[in-house]
Amino acid sequence: MDKIKELDGLEFDLKWEFEGQEHEGVFKLEFYKKDGKDYCTIDKVMKDNKISVCIYNQEYTGFKDLIDELHEQGLEDIENYLWDNFGGEMEDMNMESLLEGKYPNALEIIQETGKLKLQNIDDGDLYLLIEELGRLGYECSINASSDNLIVKNKLDDVIENLKAVKETKNIHDEIIIAFEDYSYKGETEVIITKKENESFLAYVNHIDAPVLRIDTDEIEDGVYTILDAYEA
């Protein structure tokens, strides 16, 4: 079922800080069956005293549910490790796009408010939604105190980087540098075309990627300053 074969017997090291003290431990994840159901256990073995403690023992109903349960129980370090190392493969499960299916208005809400209410996201969907948004160039963070998923369009950072360019003889290089932390559906190659009136169009090499228009002024031969940058 799901990722049981891949995760069963997994051991990994983690470091964390608690009450000002740094700790390090080995974690082991295993599965077992009981009454026809699958269960997942996670044991922590402290390196300083070799004591093994079971910190998680729940029915296993799927990888995405495991991630959500770890978050709810405050086991964020383990949650992040598992998601970072195994969550990227969730697309292989041929799941429908959440943004096109269950949450068709999410992008509009994000553009207007910069956030989504956690209470409006179904159990098990949160991290899949974060991953899908990430592939579209958004950066997400959870603000549990306000019950919000904070969503930032990383294209805004690209625009800020571009507007900071005052004088350059290498306008193409400066545009590419401005895009350095941005990707869209896994693509990072930046395409630049020159338009009329010293303007450029720039976008990541994907048919659906947003396009930026960059207005410049050639203040002297071969030296440009960027006047404005915005989504075309």
C-alpha positions in Angstrom: 0.0 0.0 0.0 1.2 3.5 -1.0 4.9 3.8 0.2 5.1 1.0 2.8 7.7 -1.0 0.9 9.8 2.1 0.4 9.6 3.3 4.0 9.6 0.1 6.0 12.8 -0.2 8.0 14.0 3.4 7.1 16.6 4.8 9.5 17.7 8.4 9.4 19.7 10.9 11.6 18.2 14.2 12.8 19.5 17.1 14.9 17.3 19.4 16.8 17.3 22.0 19.6 15.2 21.7 22.7 15.3 24.2 25.6 18.6 25.6 24.3 20.3 22.2 24.1 21.3 20.5 20.8 20.3 16.9 20.5 20.9 14.2 17.9 19.2 10.9 17.4 18.5 8.1 15.0 14.9 7.5 14.0 13.6 4.2 12.6 10.3 3.8 10.8 8.6 0.4 10.6 5.2 -1.1 9.7 3.2 -3.9 11.0 -0.3 -5.4 10.5 -3.0 -5.8 13.1 -6.6 -7.0 12.5 -6.0 -6.6 8.8 -4.9 -3.0 9.1 -1.5 -1.4 8.5 0.2 0.5 11.4 3.3 2.7 11.4 5.7 3.1 14.3 8.6 5.5 14.7 11.3 4.9 17.3 13.8 7.4 18.5 17.2 6.2 19.6 19.2 8.9 21.5 22.8 8.9 20.6 24.0 10.0 24.0 22.4 7.2 26.0 21.2 4.7 23.4 17.7 4.7 24.9 15.0 3.7 22.3 11.6 5.4 22.7 8.5 4.8 20.6 7.3 8.3 19.6 4.6 7.4 17.0 2.3 4.4 16.7 -0.8 4.9 14.5 -2.8 3.2 11.9 -1.3 3.9 8.4 -3.8 5.2 5.9 -1.4 6.7 3.4 1.7 8.9 3.1 -0.1 12.2 3.0 -2.1 11.3 6.1 1.1 10.3 7.9 2.7 13.7 7.1 -0.4 15.5 8.4 -0.5 13.5 11.6 3.2 14.1 12.3 2.6 17.8 11.9 -0.4 17.7 14.3 1.6 15.9 16.9 4.4 18.4 16.8 6.9 16.1 15.1 7.9 18.7 12.4 11.5 17.6 12.1 10.4 14.1 11.1 7.6 15.5 9.0 10.0 17.7 7.0 12.5 15.0 6.5 10.0 12.5 5.1 8.3 15.1 2.9 11.6 16.5 1.6 12.9 13.0 0.7 9.8 11.2 -0.3 7.0 13.7 -0.9 8.2 14.8 -4.3 7.1 11.5 -5.7 3.5 12.1 -4.9 2.8 13.2 -8.4 3.4 9.7 -9.6 0.2 8.7 -7.8 -1.7 10.3 -10.8 -3.7 12.5 -8.4 -5.9 15.2 -9.9 -4.6 18.7 -9.6 -6.0 20.1 -6.4 -6.0 23.7 -7.9 -8.0 22.6 -10.9 -10.3 20.2 -9.0 -11.1 20.7 -5.3 -9.8 24.3 -4.9 -10.5 26.1 -8.2 -10.6 29.5 -6.6 -7.5 29.1 -4.5 -5.2 31.0 -6.9 -7.6 33.9 -7.1 -7.8 34.1 -3.3 -4.0 33.9 -3.0 -3.6 36.8 -5.5 -6.1 38.9 -3.5 -5.0 38.1 0.1 -1.7 36.2 0.0 -3.1 33.4 2.1 -5.5 30.5 2.4 -7.5 29.5 5.5 -6.2 26.1 6.8 -9.7 25.3 8.0 -10.8 25.3 4.3 -8.2 22.7 3.3 -9.3 19.1 3.7 -7.3 16.7 5.9 -4.6 15.1 3.8 -4.5 17.8 1.1 -2.3 20.4 2.8 1.1 19.2 1.8 0.0 18.1 -1.7 -1.4 21.6 -2.1 1.9 23.2 -0.9 3.8 21.0 -3.3 1.5 22.0 -6.3 1.8 25.7 -5.4 5.6 25.3 -5.2 5.7 23.9 -8.7 3.9 27.0 -9.9 6.4 29.4 -8.3 4.8 30.0 -4.9 6.5 29.7 -1.5 4.3 28.6 1.4 4.5 28.8 5.2 2.1 27.7 7.8 1.0 30.2 10.4 -0.8 28.0 12.9 -1.6 30.9 15.3 -3.8 32.6 12.7 -4.9 29.3 11.0 -3.5 30.5 7.7 -1.4 29.1 4.9 0.7 32.1 3.9 1.5 32.0 0.2 4.0 34.2 -1.6 4.5 34.4 -5.3 8.3 34.2 -5.8 7.8 36.1 -9.1 7.5 39.1 -6.8 11.1 38.6 -5.7 12.2 38.4 -9.3 10.4 41.7 -10.0 12.1 43.3 -6.9 15.5 42.1 -8.1 14.9 43.6 -11.5 13.8 46.9 -10.2 17.0 47.1 -8.1 19.1 47.2 -11.3 20.1 50.8 -12.0 23.0 50.6 -14.4 24.4 47.7 -16.2 26.3 46.8 -19.4 25.1 43.2 -19.1 21.3 43.5 -19.1 20.7 39.9 -20.1 22.9 38.6 -17.3 21.1 40.8 -14.8 17.8 39.5 -15.9 18.9 35.9 -15.6 20.4 36.6 -12.1 17.1 38.1 -11.0 15.4 34.7 -11.8 18.0 32.6 -10.0 15.7 31.3 -7.2 12.6 30.9 -9.4 11.3 27.9 -11.2 8.0 26.9 -12.8 6.9 23.3 -13.0 10.6 22.3 -12.6 11.9 24.6 -15.4 14.6 27.2 -14.6 15.9 28.2 -18.0 15.2 31.9 -18.6 14.1 33.1 -22.1 14.7 36.8 -23.0 13.4 38.6 -26.0 13.7 42.3 -26.9 10.6 44.3 -27.7 10.1 47.8 -29.0 11.2 50.9 -27.0 14.0 49.2 -25.2 11.7 46.7 -23.4 12.3 43.0 -22.9 10.1 40.0 -22.2 11.5 37.4 -19.8 10.0 34.0 -18.7 11.0 30.5 -17.6 11.0 28.1 -20.5 7.6 26.5 -20.0 4.5 27.1 -22.2 2.4 28.1 -19.2 4.9 30.2 -17.3 4.1 33.8 -16.5 5.8 36.5 -18.6 7.5 39.6 -17.3 7.8 42.8 -19.2 10.9 44.8 -18.4 11.0 48.4 -19.4 14.5 49.8 -19.7 16.3 53.0 -20.7 19.7 52.9 -22.6 21.3 55.8 -20.8 24.4 55.5 -22.9 25.7 53.2 -25.5 25.2 49.7 -24.2 24.4 50.8 -20.6 20.9 50.1 -19.4 18.9 51.0 -16.4 15.6 49.1 -15.5 12.7 51.5 -15.2 10.0 49.0 -14.3 9.2 45.3 -14.3 5.7 43.7 -14.2 3.8 40.7 -15.3 2.7 41.2 -18.9 
